[in-house]
Amino acid sequence: MNANQAAESLLASNQQKELEDLPKDYPLSTSEDEGDKDEERKHQKLLESISSLNGKDRQKLADRSEASLKVSEFSVSSEGSGEKLVLSDLLEPVKTSSSLAAVKKQLNRVKSKKTVELPLHREEIERIHREVAFNKSSQILSKWDPVVLKNRQAEQLVFPLSKPQSAFAPIEHVVNGWKAGTPLEQEIFNLLHKNKQPVTDPLLTPVEKASLKAMSLEEVKMRRAELQRARALQSYYEARARREKRIKSKKYHRILKKGKAKQALKDFEKLQKVNPAAALEELEKLDKARMMERMSLKHQNSGKWAKSKAIMAKYDLEARQAMQEQLARNKELTQKVAASESEEEGEGQEEEEEPLVPDLVNEVQIKANGLNPWMFRNHFIDAKEAEVQKDLEDPAEPEAQETSESEEEKAVVEEETLLKEFEERRSLRQKSELNHMAEPVHRRVTKDPSSQEVLSDLRALCQKLSTENHQSGKQELSSARTAQREEPAREEEEPMLLQRPERARTLDELEELGREGCVENEELPRTAVEGLQLEKNLSNHIGAPKEKKRKEQMIDLQNLLTTKSPSVKSLAVPTTVQELEDEEERDQRQIIKEAFAGDDVIRDFLKEKREAVEASKPKDLDLTLPGWGEWGGIGLKPSAKKRRRFLIKAPEGPPRKDKNLPNVIINEKRNTHAAAHQVQVLPHPFTHHQQFERTIQTPGSTWNTQRAFQKLTMPKVVTKPGHIIKPIKAEDVGYRSSSRSDLSVIQRNPKRLSIRHKKHLENNCVD
Amino acid sequence: METVPEPGSNVPPKKDRLQTKKKKPRRYWEQETTGTAAGASPGPPRKRKRNRELRPQKPKKNDTSKKFRMSKKPRELKSPRPQRSLSGAQDPFAGPAPVSVEVVQKYCRIDKSKELPHPKTKTRSRLVVAEAQEEETSVRAARSELLLTEEPGFLEGEDGEDTAKIRQADIVEAVDIASAAKHFDLNLRQFGPYRLNYSRTGRHLAFGGRRGHVAALDWVTKKLTCEINVMEAVRDIRFLHSEALLAVAQNRWLHIYDNQGIELHCVRRCDRVTRLEFLPFHFLLATASETGFLTYLDVSVGKIVAALNARAGRLSVMTQNPYNAVIHLGHSNGTVSLWSPAMKEPLVKILCHRGGVRAVAVDSTGMHMATSGLDHQLKVFDLRGTFQPLSARTLPQGAGHLAFSQRGLLAAGMGDVVNIWAGQGKASPPSLEQPYLTHRLSGHVHGLQFCPYEDVLGVGHSGGITSMLVPGAAEPNFDGLESNPYRSRKQRQEWEVKALLEKVPAELICLDPRALAEVDVISLEQAKKERAERLVRSGAPRAWVPLPTTSHPHCILRSTAPCLRGCCSFHLPPLPQGYDPDARTPFQPKPKQKGRSSTASLVKRKRKVMDQEHRVSGHRGRAGHPKGNALLLAPLASSTCHFSPVSPYPGQNPPEPGAAAAEAREGQAHGGPAVGPGQIRALSQAPGPRRNILSPRPPVGNYPSLE
């Protein structure tokens, strides 16, 4: 561009020079203007022709420019004027003419229109077509998704696809459509209709119904009035309740609550008089409430209010009191409802006083709830007392303990009244002084004399029954229990000690049996011994600590086989045994013992087991090469270090199944024959064998009912022989088939589709 | 009176609705029901189906609170049917019959409490289907309990009265004539103590005296089928699968007779047999011999399946466990050993007594075993895995013979007295506190067996045979297709064919027959491992660095091949595994985007992730089953045993135990063909009385026609 401009400017300067030169050479005169003009032009022409002969300037003269000082008829040049020549300027007439406007407009339009882009490549067009076609067909196909899903999930598919059988028309509907055909039927139905008799339903006739329904006018009125009244009352009551609920006065509520509590107590007393069983239930409820209280955090000085008070308590006496009150309340609420079986502790006291609640009542309670056997353990023992006392001698030292205990309690217990029964036994036992100070106060608050009265008659009833048993049995009971507790210990020390007397006894019995042939039931010793055995077994089997396992196994096994099991007593004793006398049997036992003295069965068995365990253990691999890296020869062993280095420890296998069963050897070998029949590959969707195992839990017809088996073995696909199975159609599954969206059409003649689709697509594209 | 809304009427039948649209002719009961509730007919209102009054659809809820209506299927089947019948009367027991939950629970085989490893969606759907099927089948089975019409009898003493005092004569006096006829004595003093055996149907009785007297009879009608004298000592006698064949253990060999008394076979390979047992589902005759061999003879093909040496001297105590067809042998050293023909060694050996074992019996549920020994003890053992004594009792003179009845009564013969103990229910062990019944015989007991499906105990003794009445001993309901006491000859033959077709292979006898329904995990794991070894990961093959043999002198392998044992650190160990497509890729921490990502931090991160996984898996394992940890650890140990504790390859990272742990935890495998029907069949052929293994098959059809 620059070069061009430079050339132009150069050219222009040349011309100007020429133009400048001209007037100098030829001064213009006006007079000779016309004549001169001609001449001048000619001259000019000549000059030009001459200069055109010059090779350089020839071209320049051919350029046309306009509106320049030099105007030539041959060319238009814009020289001189600053702007470019525009076509419209040329067209612009001097006067505006309408005919040219159209041309101008056309010109404008042509100017505004952009150039048409290049058409796309063929491949690209095809790709677009394909995409659209895919979308379309997938849309069509997606319609079938639910059908496919349903078929996949169906338990059974029946081909050829038939429409689902319309449900069997129930007989009522068949009957409804039925009309009396024969004249006889018509006659009958006429009669029935005439008399308004039920046609199908042999129930009441309308007349009967009406008579049943009927109600006299007075009755109706009365009933209405009643209903009205009830409704009004209800609304009043509701309104009142709402009002009361809105009262904010704390005092009022407190009073209300107190009143309620009083009422409840009164009710309870009444109930006790009338129905002790129900009263006990009430007690139980109280107990439950207590439990709830114990569970909750209420009244524990842990609330927001309590915390705020705690801060204040240091300075504020009232706050302190409030807190204490709350604590006291908590204590009160969580007091145990001890239904008079604080006999254990309050024994001494009970000996002086009469039992507050007769035992009969307590027993009823046990039967009623039977909640926690631990709570009422002594009851069962109580029941057995009569039996127990004869058999068990009372040891002295527990008695002493007991009495000391009771003495301590006495001071407290004196004040105890009815509500003592509701108190927690535990709190009594762990007698901290504070508790003792606090509790009686609470107890005194609740009124005692009345309740004493309440129970007095009940007590009177059972007094006769219970007093003897209680006074004699209580001591015995406690002693019995302590004895029982001690017995196991003693037994562990000397197992034979216990066994011997028992055994002797049974032998005595045997004697008796032999003579009299009658059965004597002495339950107790047997059960006691059994219980002991059980305990022992339990402790041996379960509670065995791990570190002594090996040692205990041996002991255990010994125990297992040597423990004396109670001998049977039966009506008919074998004749041979009958002949046997006591001493004789002892002799026999001796003989047996001697006979088996040599072969220690247990030791043999343990040895066998040890061998089996050893054999089943994986072996270590010793890779030591003697003589390598050190001296070798007879009598020389590779060093321990080396052996240690080249010993490959076998991995420890899973623990044996009989590890904790001393009297059992379980073979750990695999049954390969049976394993050949087991499933060895997991089928596809399962990832874990347990999952698969769960699906094969209902095998065969042997363990299932016939119907269940048939259902289980139902074939997945059923075809009817001799029927053509046609592909599924839209009509089959309830779709309306439209020619456009039906895929079957598409599949049938893809060519047509392509042509049509192309057209369609083209349309789409153009639009 | 209020209308009783029907259950299920909230699903109005479609047809109904259509008809109401068509303006059905109005019925007189319709207007009434729309009127007042009082005095309306019991029929349900049709037009006001959506009425709120009818919504409470569970009027019977309170009385069927314990029961529930299971099985959605039957209800679905019924739903299109309208609730009203033609007469307008209402079905008082609409819907499917209620099934009690406990009964259904009894037939339930899937333990839903057991947690499964988290399944994929596809698997889950399969599991759901399986569970639904199982529930349906158990409901069906529970329903079919309706067909078990008979109830067991029992003897109950008046308050405080001991049932053991009740004599046979009293019982016979009290019962009906037909039952009284079942008590009888056969006085056969001539041919010594008798052994006896009832056929499986309980209809036939065979007995053999020590001095060669063998007889078989239909003991109900007392019709003698055969009577012979084999002129040889008879040790034991046993019916084979039907009453037509009779195996007799004679002094020398084992002989088989038919019901005419014709000798069919003399099996000389079974010599000096002392005891016989027949396993009905396997067609196996188990013989215990004086020579100490336990021999299994397949009577359907006449082949000896297995001859096992018990290595415990003379065998004279044998019984079978009817639940799993395992043979129990009692030995003189106080042990009882359990045998299966598939194993050469005893499956379990239990030390039961100090002295020798005199008698063993196993109850029909296979849960309890009673043993008596020379130490005069009678013990009841728990056979469900622990093999511990549940109760024990010293008898004045130890029991020489024991027998369990179908309902779990235990009979013991002591000298000339038979004591019977009863438990609480069917599957409970007999309590040895108090005998239920006692009976004195005219001679010493030599054989005891409860008759199946009859409340009868047969006792063979030195004075002959006694059949005594024991109320509540036998199963009151029999399966007409399985063992029908009233079957005809034709039926017997048909049953025989069927039974032969369903014969269970002998090798399937194992302690837990349900184990056959489990996947063989060991071979599964093995196959998985092999597959992994076959598929070597294509990328990054590890080059072996064969070192000159001289440089690793300690290795026992003197070749350039890698040392597979990892015994010497000079070799590179092999790749621990090939390529396991199922295995989870081990965690690989991403390198840091910025800054230096030091190796230490990478290792640290790896360690952290590994620890976390380990913790999670350990927890899961503990939650799942007690062996979870052991399972986890075992493969770990095995995988690490390839490597010496010091990293043998200096240039490479040590193998990640985390990866191994992950693999061990996964323990999964894909693919493979589906299970063929043969597997299922194998399971269905599990031994034992089928009624007791999984669930009783209810008697279907074929009711006995009382003759």
Interface residues (C-beta under 8 A of the other chain):
Chain A: A167 F168 A169 P170 I171 E172 H173 V175 N176 K196 P198 T200 D201 P202 L203 L204 P206 K209 L212 K213 L510 V519 H541 L557 L560 L561 T562 T563 K564 S565 P566 S567 V568 S570 L571 A572 V573 P574 T575 T576 V577 L580 I592 A595 F596 D599 V601 I602 D604 F605 E608 L621 L623 L625 W628 G629 F646 I648 K649 P651 E652 G653 P654 P655 K657 L661 N663 V664 I665 I666 N667 K669 R670 N671 T672 H673 A674 A675 A676 H677 Q678 V679 Q680 V681 L682 P683 H684 P685 F686 T687 H688 H689 Q690 Q691 F692 E693 R694 T695 I696 Q697 T698 P699 G700 S701 T702 W703 N704 T705 Q706 R707 A708 K711 L712
Chain B: P13 K14 K15 Q19 K24 P25 R27 Y28 W29 E32 T36 A38 G39 S41 G43 P80 R81 P82 R84 L86 S87 G88 R109 I110 K114 L116 P117 P119 K120 K122 T123 R126 L127 V129 A130 E131 Q133 E134 E136 T137 R140 A141 R143 S144 D162 A164 K165 N333 G334 T335 S340 A342 M343 E345 P346 L347 V348 K349 I350 L351 C352 H353 R354 G355 L374 D375 Q377 L378 K379 G385 T386 F387 Q388 P389 S391 A392 R393 T394 L395 P396 Q397 M414 G415 D416 V417 N419 L432 P435 T438 H439 R440 E502 P505 E507 L508 I509 C510 A515 L516 A517 E518 V519 D520 V521 I522 S523 L524 A527 P553 H554 I556 R565 C567 K627 A630 L631 A634 A637 S638 C641 G667 Q668 A669 H670 G671 G672 P673 A674 V675 G678 Q679 I680 R681 A682 L683 S684 R690 I693 L694 S695 R697 P698 V700
